[in-house]
Amino acid sequence: MKAHVGGETFAQASLLANLRSSVEPRNRPLSPKRPPTELAGLADLFPYYAGFSFEWARETLLSASGGLAGVVLDPWNGSGTTTLAAQMAGMPSVGVDLNPVANIVAHLRANIAPASLLTSPPNADICAEDDPLLAWFSPPTASRLRSWSSLATSSPQGVRALALVALFRVVRELTRSFQGSNPTWVRRTSPDRPQVAIESEELDALLLKEQRDISKRLESHMRVGVRPILVNSSAKALPIASDSIDLVLTSPPYLTRIDYAVAYARELAVLGTDILANRSLREHLMGTTLIRPVDARLGAIYGPTANQLVKAISEHQSKASRGYYLKQACQYLNDLVDSLDEISRVCKKGAVAIFVVQDSYYKDAPIRLADICEEEANLRGWTTTEKRPFEVSRTLTSLNKAAKLYPKGKVSETVLTLKRV
Ligand SMILES: C[S@@+](CC[C@H](N)C(=O)[O-])C[C@H]1O[C@@H](n2cnc3c(N)ncnc32)[C@H](O)[C@@H]1O
């Protein structure tokens, strides 16, 4: 499918003009980091790992659009913060993400019409022996959850998104004890961590209440504008026509070994995917810790900062640096440059791209991701118009005992603004 998005209507132009006038001038620039308590843009419906702030996205889109309701793209759209901000600003948008869980949340946030609630499915024992939900739930509970998810999946889009996000939230809550201090690592059933068992009636009541609560929350939030096009696809193969995008606002996965499939293993299990049995999704997510079958491009094909990183990792004295870690970093860099090629293809001349990227460390070697992205984009015909760093206080490295062994400096998140020449 190729997404074609139309131009600005009179209604959109006047909506944009109104919204623009509601952006207040600030003494200090707003940070892209999402405050944990953010309610704007329905961020609380399903706080997504590494999601950025809705307020920041809205203000950034409005000031970067230069008064025109051009077409917005987020190639790593996550929970749809960019696409919702574009929708609220009257701008047509396309959001792409490879993780189907992210797309469902983005769909729910973009719904304009109130969705009807899904009622309890009939009782049926439909849980297969290898159902991925059995990693956390007893067979009867997994079976009841499977009945709900099958009914939700076959429902129309609005009902589907509401019921599935309710399922995600309830499953998360019921398996809270499986979550460690690292938000992206989820344990599974083990002898000292038994499966969760809950009566079907109690589970049904929880799911109905959750749908009602979400629905109320949706009603309190006015959504207008052009509904975004949301696609479950890879940033490396954008299903979008060439020269069709005016503005990119995005945040790629960082080189911090975050495995989005593991982080959302329970929600993917609700959708019927077992990430341990089916490596495909996990393997193709950018930043994955799995190594795909040999990629011929191993280093020395990037700009100077990426090449320095490749050299630092391959010469590092620690175990597996020259093997596994070098392959993982090159796989990440290859995904990044392939995605930048695609983003460059779909953008018009004069398009603006705003990237939020976070630096990190490999052991004691800095990973200067902002510089890497800037150089790789410059090599592809983008010029830098602004590079603004924000200090980050808590990173995943600060949660990892082994990583703490190496001395490190402060880490920053950078908002990088580029223009396609
Ligand atoms: C930093 S998050 C984006 C968060 C988003 N800005 C928000 O506010 O929710 C990066 C996203 O990239 C997605 N992703 C990873 N590999 C991808 C790929 N190859 N193509 C498209 N999306 C991918 C992940 O699923 C994740 O949702």
The ligand as an SDF file (V2000), in Angstrom:
LIG
                    3D

 27 29  0  0  0  0  0  0  0  0999 V2000
   11.5630    5.6750   20.6890 C   0  0  0  0  0  0  0  0  0  0  0  0
   10.1650    4.7300   20.1780 S   0  0  0  0  0  0  0  0  0  0  0  0
    9.0870    5.9630   19.5220 C   0  0  0  0  0  0  0  0  0  0  0  0
    8.1490    6.5070   20.5800 C   0  0  0  0  0  0  0  0  0  0  0  0
    7.1690    7.5350   20.0570 C   0  0  0  0  0  0  0  0  0  0  0  0
    7.8370    8.7880   19.7300 N   0  0  0  0  0  0  0  0  0  0  0  0
    6.0350    7.8010   21.0840 C   0  0  0  0  0  0  0  0  0  0  0  0
    5.8920    8.9460   21.5590 O   0  0  0  0  0  0  0  0  0  0  0  0
    5.3470    6.8420   21.4550 O   0  0  0  0  0  0  0  0  0  0  0  0
   10.7880    3.8920   18.7640 C   0  0  0  0  0  0  0  0  0  0  0  0
    9.7750    3.0230   18.0240 C   0  0  0  0  0  0  0  0  0  0  0  0
   10.4160    2.4420   16.8910 O   0  0  0  0  0  0  0  0  0  0  0  0
    9.7520    1.2200   16.6110 C   0  0  0  0  0  0  0  0  0  0  0  0
   10.5840    0.4400   15.6760 N   0  0  0  0  0  0  0  0  0  0  0  0
   11.6600   -0.3330   15.9200 C   0  0  0  0  0  0  0  0  0  0  0  0
   12.1600   -0.8200   14.7740 N   0  0  0  0  0  0  0  0  0  0  0  0
   11.3840   -0.3440   13.7720 C   0  0  0  0  0  0  0  0  0  0  0  0
   11.4160   -0.4640   12.3630 C   0  0  0  0  0  0  0  0  0  0  0  0
   12.3390   -1.1880   11.7450 N   0  0  0  0  0  0  0  0  0  0  0  0
   10.4760    0.1910   11.6510 N   0  0  0  0  0  0  0  0  0  0  0  0
    9.5160    0.9450   12.2550 C   0  0  0  0  0  0  0  0  0  0  0  0
    9.4290    1.0760   13.5950 N   0  0  0  0  0  0  0  0  0  0  0  0
   10.3550    0.4570   14.3390 C   0  0  0  0  0  0  0  0  0  0  0  0
    9.5680    0.5860   17.9850 C   0  0  0  0  0  0  0  0  0  0  0  0
    8.5190   -0.3720   17.9400 O   0  0  0  0  0  0  0  0  0  0  0  0
    9.2070    1.8260   18.8110 C   0  0  0  0  0  0  0  0  0  0  0  0
    7.8040    1.9670   18.8710 O   0  0  0  0  0  0  0  0  0  0  0  0
  1  2  1  0
  2  3  1  0
  2 10  1  0
  3  4  1  0
  4  5  1  0
  5  6  1  0
  5  7  1  0
  7  8  2  0
  7  9  1  0
 10 11  1  0
 11 12  1  0
 11 26  1  0
 12 13  1  0
 13 14  1  0
 13 24  1  0
 14 15  1  0
 14 23  1  0
 15 16  2  0
 16 17  1  0
 17 18  1  0
 17 23  2  0
 18 19  1  0
 18 20  2  0
 20 21  1  0
 21 22  2  0
 22 23  1  0
 24 25  1  0
 24 26  1  0
 26 27  1  0
M  CHG  2   2   1   9  -1
M  END
$$$$
